[in-house]
Amino acid sequence: MSTSKQINAPRCGSIESIHLFAAVAIGAAVVAIAVPTIAQTPTPSSKTKTETTTSVKAEPLSGAELWTLNCNRCHMTRTPGEFTAAQWQTILMHMRVRANIPADQAREIQKFLQAGAGK
């Protein structure tokens, strides 16, 4: 017959193994999380290089450029002479909402289209 100490001996060993495994797993998780964070932290250097950037003010796009960029995203563009100025105004109002065109860009596009509109 076996005694209760013999039965409990393997269980104690396996519980200790589980505790050891848990401790190792937690330690590995901490290292896995901490290492990328440490690796991405910039190290201060005594020879800090200062870069100066000059701001370049970009010129706004013309109505023709905005018209080409916005309308070609979804369909073939039409020539300005295909519609009257009033028709372009209606079309642009509808397409401004659908294409999410900002108001200032829509005004430039409208000027371009109405300047070349048909009669």
VENCORTA-V624774 format. One record per backbone hydrogen bond with DSSP energy under -0.5 kcal/mol. CO is the residue of the C=O (numbers start at 0). NH is the residue of the N-H. Records with the same first field share a line. If there is no record, write none. Layout:
CO = NH, NH
//
This chain:
2 = 6
3 = 7
4 = 8
5 = 9
6 = 10
7 = 11
8 = 12
9 = 13
10 = 14
11 = 15
12 = 16
13 = 17
14 = 18
15 = 19
16 = 20
17 = 21
18 = 22
19 = 23
20 = 24
21 = 25
22 = 26
23 = 27
24 = 28
25 = 29
26 = 30
27 = 31
28 = 32
29 = 33
30 = 34
31 = 35
32 = 36
33 = 37
34 = 38
35 = 39
36 = 40
37 = 40
45 = 47
47 = 49
48 = 50
52 = 54
53 = 55
54 = 56
55 = 57
61 = 65
62 = 66
63 = 67
64 = 68
65 = 69
66 = 70
67 = 71
69 = 72
70 = 73, 74
78 = 81
79 = 82, 117
82 = 117
83 = 87
84 = 88
85 = 89
86 = 90
87 = 91
88 = 92
89 = 93
90 = 94
91 = 95
92 = 96
93 = 97
94 = 98
95 = 99, 100
101 = 105
102 = 106
103 = 107
104 = 108
105 = 109
106 = 110
107 = 111
108 = 112
109 = 113
110 = 114
111 = 115
113 = 116
117 = 84
//
